[in-house]
């Protein structure tokens, strides 16, 4: 609750949600990014997550902003067909 969040939706039925959390004791922060896509069968959603936990003193706000933008751009360019293919495999 109260975490700053951003939602980005593209024209391929994909969405990226990112948010930043601060621990209760303020000893660490955690950036989370989820990319969602509609499953190829149309009956489900697949996703991947990127998380980065760090001490607030280890990164300045401008450094974090630069890293955040880079992570979002990498996620946006990631081919969700790789995730789709993994879910199509049978577990053995």
Helices and strands as residue ranges (DSSP letters): E 5-9, E 14-22, E 29-38, E 45-54, G 56-58, H 61-77, H 81-87
